[in-house]
Amino acid sequence: FSEQIQRYSIRAALLSFLGLVFERMEDLAQAYSVYEEAERVSAEVGDVHSCAMVVNNQASVLQQMGRYDVAVLKAKKAYELSTSVEYRYVSALSLITLGDVYSDIGNYSQALDVYSQADYFSRTSIWKVYICLAKVKVYIRQKLVDAAISLLGSVSEEHRILFPFDVALVESQIASLNDEIERADMFVAHALDLAKETNERLAIARAYVLKAQVEASRQKPSGAAIVDALNNAVNEAAKINVEAPLIAALLPFPSVIQSALYHGWPKAANWSEAQRAVRMLGRKLEAVQERCRPVLEVRTLGQDAIILDGEAIAVTWGRVRELFYYLLTHPQGVSSEVLCDALWPNAQDRNSMKVTVSKLRALLPEGAIVLQSGKGYT
């Protein structure tokens, strides 16, 4: 029996690797099929760690394919599996995937919340940098240019080289929103060169979409140039049979599709309809999230009480209560050092603080307390 389990585990690992190969080849349909088989094999032998990983891989593929509703379900399943076995790495990845989906469909507040949760679980600099850049993209999509510039400025040159293509994209978009068109053009060209070096069709297509976006931001945009860039994007995406990420990228920038429609681009009407469907899905998921959102009520007059969904929470340890009220009065966040000095001034280390934070987390809804880089506990 143990030999059979070992064979199944090896098979699951090989299938996972094969799925990654198909993903690298940008054969998303085949990658998803292989990941499904890997999930089945992992589940048969009770390998929750592998199962969580491949379910998240499924969610990531579904996001690229534009199947956002299923991607949300898969990412949440991967998160639940990973937290059940304290697999922090996949917990972070699944939350990143979920954040990417929310960002694509225009649910920006949800995306930022989930990215902050992912930052708590992340232990490697590469994913912390990715999360930072993902938040920058959300700020750009919200037209919060100052916030995007500030956050991007916190990423060191050493860390920027981990994601050169993404950095080039956001630099171009920021410049475009600031009417620095020459600078935006420079970063578009750089992004296109980087994408062509790797020969990744989706990246090349994204760069051409960005080119159309920058052109549309000019004082006197060229309709022909916009249509030409979009045609190049579509031609590249057609080689891997994927268009959804391109449609999502232009969701916050309707002038691009409007200009393309005015200048007779054949796909403009279809893309507009696809964007409308994405917006509707985003509103639907946001409504579901709102209905499921836990309600936390705090009473401080007379006998204080902490009430979750109508039921009082029994906080028996005084220091946990102190921590709760301290964080409540510091909604902008508080660093670990300040928190430790305020509540544990005589402590020689942070262990007491960490234990208390863990106890409070266990009493509150998932994600109620988040450790954000640069802000501390919120």
C-alpha positions in Angstrom: 0.0 0.0 0.0 2.8 2.4 0.9 4.5 1.7 -2.5 1.2 2.4 -4.2 1.0 5.7 -2.4 4.5 6.6 -3.4 3.8 5.7 -7.1 0.7 8.0 -7.0 2.7 10.8 -5.3 5.4 10.6 -8.0 2.7 10.5 -10.7 1.0 13.6 -9.2 4.3 15.4 -9.1 5.1 14.5 -12.7 1.6 15.7 -13.8 2.1 19.0 -12.0 5.4 19.5 -13.8 3.8 18.6 -17.1 1.1 21.1 -16.5 3.8 23.8 -15.9 5.4 22.8 -19.2 2.1 23.3 -21.0 1.6 26.6 -19.3 5.1 27.7 -20.4 4.2 26.7 -23.9 1.0 28.8 -23.5 -1.2 25.8 -24.2 -3.7 26.7 -21.4 -6.4 24.2 -22.3 -3.9 21.3 -22.1 -2.3 22.7 -19.0 -5.7 22.8 -17.2 -6.6 19.3 -18.2 -3.3 18.0 -16.8 -3.7 19.9 -13.6 -7.2 18.4 -13.2 -5.7 14.9 -13.4 -2.9 15.9 -11.0 -5.6 17.0 -8.5 -7.5 13.7 -8.9 -4.3 11.7 -8.2 -3.3 13.9 -5.3 -6.7 13.6 -3.7 -6.7 9.8 -4.0 -3.6 9.5 -1.8 -4.6 12.3 0.5 -1.7 14.6 -0.5 -3.3 17.9 0.5 -0.2 19.9 -0.1 0.1 18.8 -3.8 -3.7 19.1 -4.2 -3.7 22.7 -3.0 -0.8 23.6 -5.4 -2.4 22.1 -8.5 -5.9 23.6 -7.7 -4.2 27.0 -7.5 -2.5 26.3 -10.8 -6.0 25.6 -12.3 -7.2 28.9 -10.9 -4.3 30.8 -12.5 -4.9 29.1 -15.9 -8.7 29.8 -15.7 -7.9 33.5 -15.0 -5.8 33.7 -18.2 -8.6 32.0 -20.1 -11.2 34.5 -18.8 -13.2 32.0 -16.9 -13.2 34.3 -13.9 -16.2 32.8 -12.0 -14.6 29.3 -11.9 -11.2 30.8 -11.2 -12.5 32.5 -8.0 -14.0 29.1 -6.8 -10.7 27.3 -7.5 -8.5 29.9 -5.8 -10.7 29.9 -2.7 -10.6 26.1 -2.7 -6.8 26.2 -3.0 -6.6 28.6 -0.1 -8.8 26.5 2.1 -6.8 23.4 1.4 -3.5 25.1 2.0 -4.6 26.7 5.3 -5.9 23.3 6.5 -2.3 22.0 6.4 -0.6 25.3 7.1 1.0 25.4 3.7 1.8 29.2 3.7 3.5 29.2 0.3 0.3 28.1 -1.5 -1.9 30.2 0.8 0.0 33.2 -0.5 -0.1 32.0 -4.1 -3.9 31.3 -4.0 -4.6 34.7 -2.5 -2.4 36.3 -5.2 -4.4 34.5 -7.9 -7.7 35.5 -6.3 -6.4 39.1 -6.2 -5.4 39.0 -9.9 -8.9 37.8 -10.8 -10.6 40.6 -8.8 -8.3 43.1 -10.4 -9.1 41.9 -13.9 -12.9 42.1 -13.3 -12.8 45.6 -11.7 -13.3 44.6 -8.1 -10.4 46.8 -6.9 -11.2 47.0 -3.2 -11.5 43.2 -3.0 -8.2 42.8 -4.9 -6.3 45.1 -2.5 -7.8 43.4 0.5 -6.8 39.9 -0.8 -3.3 41.1 -1.8 -2.8 42.4 1.7 -3.7 39.0 3.1 -1.3 37.4 0.6 1.5 39.6 1.8 1.0 38.3 5.4 1.4 34.7 4.2 4.3 35.4 1.8 7.8 34.6 3.1 9.8 35.2 -0.1 10.9 38.6 -1.5 9.9 37.6 -5.1 6.2 37.2 -4.1 6.3 40.3 -1.9 7.5 42.3 -4.9 4.9 40.7 -7.2 2.2 41.7 -4.7 3.5 45.3 -4.6 3.5 45.5 -8.4 0.0 44.0 -8.4 -1.2 46.7 -6.1 0.4 49.3 -8.3 -1.6 47.9 -11.2 -4.8 48.3 -9.2 -4.0 51.9 -8.3 -3.3 52.6 -12.0 -6.7 51.0 -13.0 -8.3 53.2 -10.3 -6.4 56.3 -11.8 -4.8 56.8 -8.4 -1.5 57.9 -9.9 0.1 59.4 -6.8 -0.5 56.1 -4.9 0.9 54.1 -7.8 4.0 56.2 -8.0 4.6 56.1 -4.2 4.2 52.3 -4.0 6.3 51.7 -7.1 9.0 53.9 -5.6 9.2 51.6 -2.6 10.5 48.8 -4.9 14.3 48.8 -5.1 16.2 48.4 -8.4 17.4 45.1 -7.1 13.9 43.8 -6.8 12.6 45.5 -10.0 14.7 43.2 -12.1 12.7 40.2 -10.8 9.7 41.4 -12.9 11.2 43.7 -15.7 8.2 43.3 -18.0 5.6 44.2 -15.4 7.7 47.2 -14.3 7.9 48.5 -17.8 4.1 48.1 -18.2 3.3 50.1 -15.1 6.0 52.7 -15.7 4.4 53.3 -19.2 0.9 53.5 -17.8 1.9 55.9 -15.1 3.7 58.1 -17.6 0.6 58.0 -19.9 -1.7 59.0 -17.1 0.7 61.9 -16.3 0.6 63.0 -20.0 4.3 62.1 -20.3 3.8 60.5 -23.7 7.5 60.3 -24.8 8.3 58.5 -21.6 5.3 56.2 -22.0 6.4 55.4 -25.5 9.9 54.5 -24.3 8.6 52.0 -21.8 6.2 50.5 -24.3 9.1 49.9 -26.6 11.1 48.4 -23.7 8.2 46.1 -22.7 7.7 45.0 -26.3 11.5 44.2 -26.6 11.4 42.2 -23.3 8.3 40.2 -24.5 9.8 39.4 -27.8 13.0 38.2 -26.2 11.1 35.6 -24.2 8.8 34.9 -27.2 5.8 34.8 -24.9 2.8 35.5 -27.1 0.5 36.8 -24.3 3.2 39.2 -23.1 3.7 40.5 -26.6 0.0 40.9 -27.0 -0.2 42.8 -23.7 2.6 45.2 -24.9 0.6 46.0 -28.1 -2.5 46.6 -26.0 -0.5 49.0 -23.9 0.7 50.7 -27.1 -2.9 51.3 -28.1 -3.7 52.6 -24.7 -0.8 55.1 -24.8 -1.8 56.2 -28.3 -5.4 56.8 -27.1 -4.0 59.1 -24.3 -2.4 61.6 -26.7 -4.0 65.0 -27.2 -4.5 64.1 -30.9 -4.6 60.2 -31.0 -4.3 58.4 -34.3 -7.2 56.0 -34.8 -5.1 54.1 -37.4 -2.3 53.6 -34.9 -4.7 52.4 -32.2 -6.3 49.9 -34.6 -2.9 48.7 -35.8 -1.7 48.1 -32.3 -4.9 46.2 -31.4 -4.7 44.1 -34.5 -1.1 43.2 -33.6 -2.3 42.2 -30.1 -5.1 40.1 -31.5 -2.8 38.3 -34.0 -0.4 37.4 -31.2 -3.1 36.2 -28.9 -4.7 34.2 -31.6 -1.6 32.0 -31.7 -2.5 30.7 -28.2 -6.2 31.2 -28.5 -6.5 33.7 -25.6 -8.0 37.2 -25.6 -9.5 37.6 -22.2 -6.5 39.2 -20.5 -6.3 41.8 -23.2 -10.0 42.6 -22.9 -9.6 42.9 -19.1 -6.5 45.1 -19.4 -8.6 47.7 -21.3 -11.6 47.5 -18.9 -10.6 50.7 -17.0 -9.6 52.5 -20.2 -12.8 52.6 -22.3 -11.6 55.4 -24.7 -9.3 52.8 -26.4 -12.2 50.6 -27.5 -14.4 53.6 -28.2 -11.8 55.0 -30.5 -11.3 51.7 -32.2 -15.0 51.3 -32.7 -15.2 54.8 -34.2 -12.4 53.9 -36.7 -14.1 50.7 -37.7 -12.1 48.0 -35.9 -14.1 44.8 -36.5 -13.6 43.4 -33.0 -14.5 46.5 -31.1 -18.2 45.6 -30.7 -17.3 42.1 -29.5 -14.8 43.4 -27.0 -17.2 46.0 -25.7 -19.8 43.3 -25.1 -17.2 41.1 -23.4 -16.2 43.9 -21.1 -19.9 44.5 -20.2 -20.1 40.8 -19.3 -17.0 41.0 -17.1 -18.3 44.1 -15.3 -21.6 42.3 -14.6 -19.7 39.3 -13.2 -17.6 41.7 -11.1 -20.8 43.3 -9.6 -22.3 39.8 -9.0 -19.3 38.5 -7.1 -19.0 41.8 -5.2 -22.7 41.4 -4.1 -22.1 37.8 -3.0 -19.0 38.9 -1.0 -21.0 41.7 0.6 -23.8 39.3 1.7 -21.2 36.9 3.1 -19.2 39.6 4.8 -19.1 39.0 8.6 -20.5 41.9 10.7 -18.3 42.9 13.6 -19.9 45.2 16.2 -18.0 46.8 19.1 -19.8 48.3 22.1 -17.7 50.5 24.4 -20.4 52.3 26.5 -21.1 50.6 29.8 -20.1 47.0 29.6 -17.9 46.7 26.6 -18.7 43.9 24.1 -17.2 42.5 20.9 -20.0 40.9 18.8 -19.6 38.9 15.6 -22.6 38.2 13.5 -24.9 38.9 16.4 -23.0 36.7 18.9 -20.7 38.0 21.6 -17.1 36.8 21.4 -15.7 35.6 24.7 -12.4 37.4 25.1 -11.1 35.9 28.4 -7.5 37.1 28.3 -7.1 40.8 29.1 -4.1 41.3 26.9 -6.0 40.1 23.8 -8.7 42.6 24.6 -6.1 45.4 24.9 -4.6 44.4 21.6 -8.0 44.5 19.9 -8.9 48.0 21.1 -5.4 49.3 20.4 -5.6 48.1 16.7 -9.2 49.4 16.5 -7.9 52.9 17.4 -5.1 52.7 14.9 -6.9 51.8 11.6 -4.0 53.1 9.5 -1.8 50.3 10.9 0.9 50.2 13.6 4.4 48.7 13.3 5.4 45.7 15.3 7.9 47.9 17.2 5.4 50.5 18.2 2.8 47.8 19.2 5.4 45.9 21.3 6.5 49.1 23.0 2.9 50.1 23.8 1.6 46.8 25.2 4.8 44.9 26.1 7.3 47.6 27.2 9.2 45.2 29.4 9.3 42.3 27.0 12.7 41.1 25.8 11.4 39.7 22.6 8.3 39.8 20.4 7.1 36.3 21.3 4.5 37.5 23.7 3.1 39.9 21.0 3.0 37.1 18.4 1.2 34.8 20.8 -1.4 37.4 21.6 -1.9 38.3 17.9 -2.4 34.6 17.1 -5.0 34.3 19.9 -6.9 37.4 18.6 -6.8 36.2 15.0 -8.4 32.9 16.1 -11.4 34.8 17.5 -11.9 37.1 14.5 -13.0 36.5 10.9 -10.3 35.5 8.4 -8.2 38.4 7.3 -9.4 40.8 10.1 -5.9 41.3 11.2 -3.3 41.6 8.5 0.5 42.2 8.7 1.3 44.5 5.8 4.8 45.4 4.7 5.6 49.0 5.5 2.4 49.5 7.6 2.6 46.8 10.3 -0.5 45.3 11.8 -3.9 46.6 10.6 
